């Protein structure tokens, strides 16, 4: 029943993908999970086989992969760039300059992950330049400057939200002038379809969910978790969530059939919210709140009745219904993870890569390898048996299956 509910709740997401694709931030269903199987249960001492390496520059942009191609962004010198590579060989297919290379106290380069939808890829730069590019050659279909058009406020550490496709809409947390915090564009033309609210910008990416037949888009802004109707941006509910420096960065995690988990750092913690629908109106109440899990910039992953994620620099497993801590493991510092084939692929912020059984009874490590020595804040992506991992210096494709 749980599997059926998950499938139904995500059926409206337009960026549909096969198990072998990773078309957007946090994967096919925006939940950090892949349906791929046959992953290696052990690695040689040298780690998983390296298929190719591609030199990158600045930034924390994630990797989107579909149709035999890989897409990401990075900064090089004064330029911010979007690039497409051959997924099998790492050969560069095209690159497009998107803006000047923005820098701040946490480094330079773009933060947003490309979003794939059919023949188009949407890329959003650190200073708010949004492009729709053709996946085959990188040619521009349309472009919108979010600062100029909507008064977008660039957050202290750069625009980090990624665009989200829902049917014919492209949804973005703009954080613009009054009434233009949340924006929906026509995905084919870039024309404004609706605008809503006056929140500060967050660093998180919008999430589509359905509860009791009511479709919602969740925006984790700089001050609140806001639920809106995808048709016109009207607000269903709002849950205030103030965090230091307005860093609400980790994506919400939908807990079918009617709950959502959010978590932030700076000693804020986490909460589980329950939604209820009556006469088309959606209500929300808090089930629990605790500092047991403080996701900084990478989200937790739901597996069954448990959440796995980083409480700042500690990898933890907690019970989603109660927030009770089941185990904790140090050694990765602030990291990221994804789930596939019964295990967690864990990447520490200093380049330590590990395969860990998704087991609530205890930490069960299968394999580990020191892949990078550089900063690795970007979540890895898994597509067609290849694990794509980046630092601020290079992108590496690893063979995670025997085939």
N, C-alpha and C positions, 0 to 999 in steps of 0.2 A: 504493500500500500504506500509506504514512504517513497519508493522509487517512482510510482505512478504520480504521486502528488508533486514531486520535484519536476517531472517531465511536463505536467500540465501547467505548473506555475511559470515555466520558462518558455512556453510554446509561442508566446508573442514576441520574443526577441527576434529582430530581423536578421541579425548576423548569425544565421544558422550555419552550422559547420559539421563535418564528419568527425569521427573520433580521431582522425589523423591530422586535424587542423587546430590552430591556435590563433583565431582571427582578431583578437582584441585583448585588452588588458584583463588578466586573470582568466583567460581561456574561453572556450566555446560558450559557456553559460555564466561567465563572470563570477565564478565561484572557486577558482584556483584548482579545479579538478579536470582530469582528462580520463576519457573512457578507454584509452589504450591499454593493452595487456601485453604479456610476454616480456616485461622488463627484466633486465638482468638482476639476479638475486645476490650476485657477488661481483666484485671488480678485481682485476689484477692490481698488483702493487703500484703500477703506474697510472691507475685510474681507468675510466672508460676510454675506449679508443677515440682519438681525436680525428674527426673527419676533415676538418679544415679550420683555419684561423683567418680572421679578417681584421686588419688594424683599424681601430676606432679612435675617436678623440673624446672630448669632454661630454658629460651628460649621464643621465640615469634613465633615458628612454628605454622602454621594454621592447620585446621582439614579438611581432605578429607574423604568423606563417600560415600560408595556404596556397594551393595551386602550384606547388613546387617552388615558391618564392618566399623570401624572408625580407621583412621591412623593419627598419628602425630609424632613429635620428641620432645625430651627434654634432658636437661643435669641433671645428677645426680652424685654428687661428682666429680670424675675425668673423668667420662664417658659421651659421647654423645650417645643417644639411639634413635632408631626408634621403634615404638610400634603399635600393632594392638589390638583393643578392639571389643567386641561384642556390636553392636550399641544399642541393646535393653536392655542389662543388665550392660554394662560397664566392664564385665569380661575380664581380659587380656588374649589374645589368643597367642601372642608371643611378644618378644622383641629382638632386635638385636643391639649390640654395633657397632657404625659406626666410632667413632674416640674419641680422647680426648675431654673433655669439654672445649671449647674455651671461654675466657672471655675478656671483654673490659670495657670502661667507661660507657657503657649503659647496662651492665649486661652480664651474661654468657649464654651459650646454643645456640642451632641452631635457625636460622631465617627462613629458607626455608620451604615451605609447600609441603608435599608429592603430587605426581601426579599419579593418577590411570589410568591404561589402560589395560582392560581385566584381565588377571591373574597376571599382574605385577604391582608393585608400585615402583616409582622412588623417591629416597630420596637423598637430597643434604645437606651435613653438613656445618657448619659455616666456616670450613677451606678448603673446596673444594673437599671433598671426595664424589663421586657420586656412588650410588648403584642402581641396578635393583634387586628387591627382589620379591619372589613369595608371593602373597597375602595370600595364605592359611597357610603357615608355616614360612614365613620370610627367607627361604633359598635363598642364593645368586645365581643369574644367571650370573651377571657380575659386575665389579667394575672398575671405572676409577678415578685416582687421577688427578684432573684438574690442580693442580699446577705442578706436575711432568711431565704430558704428554704435556701440552700446555703452561706452564709458567704463569698460571693464577695468577693474583695479587689479593690477598684477600683484600677487601675494609677495611677501618678503623674500621667499625663496623660489620665486618663479612660478609660472603657470604649470601645474602638475596634473590637473584633471585630464582625462582622456575623453574624446567624443564618444557618444553611444548611439548606435542606430536602432531605431524602433520603427519597423515598416518604412514609411516614406519620410520619417523625421530623423534629424540629427540633433541630439540633446547635449547641451553643454552647461556646466556651472560657470557662468560668466562673472558674477559678482559685480555687475555694472551699476549704472546710475539708477535712481529710484524707479522701481518697476521692472528693471532689467537684470535682476540677479540670476534668474533661471531662464534659459532661452531654448527654443526649438526652431531649427531651420529646416527648410526643404532640402533633403539630402541631395537632390539632383541639381538644384540651382543655387543653393545658399541663401535664398530669400527667407526673410523672417516669417514664421508661421504663428508663433505666439511668444510672449514674454511675461514674466511673473516675479513678484516679490522683490525685496530690497535687502537681501542678506550680504554680508561680507563673503568674499570667495573662500571656499575651502580648497583642499588639495586632493580631494577624493573624486571618484568617477561615478556618475549616475548609475542606478541599478533598477531594472524593470522587474516587478513582481506582480502576482495576482493572488488575491485573498478573497475567498468566497465569491468568485466571479467578478470582483472589482479590480481592474488593472490600475497599477500605481507606478509612478516613477519616484524613486527615493533619491534625494539630493542631500549629501552630507556637507552642508555649507560651513562657513567659518564660525557659526554660532548655534546651529540647530540641525537636527535631522528633519527634513521636510518631505512630505508625501504630496504629490500633485497628480492631477488627472492628465494623461498624455494627450488628450484631445485639445485642451485649451490652457493647461497650466494652473487651473484652479486648485486651491489647496484643500486636501482631505484632512490632514492633521500636521501638527508641528510638535517636536519634542526638543526643548532647549538643551544645548550641550556645549557649554562654554569651556574652551581649552586654552591654556597659555599660548600666546602668539597666534591664536586662531588656527592651530595646526590640527584640524580634523582631516586626517590623511588616509587612514586605512578604510577601504570600502566596507559598507555594511554587509553582513552575512545573513542571507535569508534562511530561516529555519522553518521549513514547511510543517504544517500547512498555514500558520498564521503568526509567526514570530520573526523578529529581526534582532540581530546582535550588532552592537557598535562598540568600538574600543579606541581609546586614544592614550597618548603618553603624557608626560609632564605630571605624573602622579594622579591623573584623572581617573583612569580605570575603564570599566566596561559596564554595560547594562544589557539586559534582555527585555525587549518590549513585546507585548502581545496585542495584536490588532483584532477588532471585532467589527462586523458589518451588520447594520440594521437599516432597512429602508434606503439602501444606497449610500448611507453615511458610514464612514469608517472612524471608529474610536480606537484609542491606544492607551495602554496602561503599562506601568513598569512591573516586571516580575521580580527581578533582582538587580542590585547594583553593587559592585565590589571593585577593589583595586587589584584583584587576582590576575587580570590580564590587561596589559597596557601596550597595545599595538602602537608603534611609532609611525612608520610609513608603510609597512607591509601588513596585509590583512591575515586573519586567521582562516583556517580551512575546516569546514564541517564534514565529519565522517561519522555517519550513524548518529549516535546520541552524544558525540564528543566533539570538542573544538581543539585543534592543534594550532599553536601560534606562538609568537614571541612576546613575552612580557618584558619589554625593553630588551635586555641582553640575555634573557633566559628562555629557552624553548620549553613550552608547557603543554600539558593536556589537561583540559578541564571538562567537567560535566556540564553540558549546555543548559540543562533544566534548572540547575541550582547554582552554577558557578563554582562548584567545589573543585579544588585542585587535586588531580590524581597523580601526576608526576611532574618533575622539573629537571632539566638538563642544561648545564652550563657548557661553555666551550665554543659557541658560535658567535658571541656578541650579538649585535642586532642583525638579524638575518631575515630570510624569506623562505617560503616553501610552497610546494604544490603537491597534489595527491594524484596517484595513478596506480592501478594494479595492486592495491592493498598496502602500499607503502608511501612514505613521504620522501620527496626529494628536497633536501634541506641545503640551503646555501648561506654560509655565514658571511658577515660583512668584510671579513679579511680573506675571502676566497676559499674557505674550507667547504667542500661539497660532500654530502653524505646521503646514504640510502637508509631509511629508518622505517621499521614496521609500524603501521598505524595501529598501535595496540594500547588501549587505555590502561592495561595492567602494569605497564612499565616501559621504560625507554629500551628499545631493541634495535641496536644499530647493526646493519648488515655489511656496510662498506663505507669507506671514507677516502678522500683524496684532496690534497692541497692543490687546487687548480690555479689559483691566482695568489699573488702577494699584494695586489693593488686593491683599492676600495671597491667593494661589490655590493651596492645597495639595490641593484635591479633584480626583480624577481625573474627566475628562469622561465623558459617556455618549452613545451613539449609538443612536437608535431611529427608524425610519421616515423616514430622511433628515434628521432633526433632530439637531443636536449640542447637548447640554445642558451648560452650563458655569456654575460658580458661584464667586463670591468670598465674602468674609464680609459683603458688602453686598447682593448681588443674584444672581439666577439668570437666565441669558440663554439663549434658544433661537435657534440659528442654522440657516439652510438650508444644508445641506452637499451637496445634490444640485440639479440643474437643475429637477427637477419640483416 
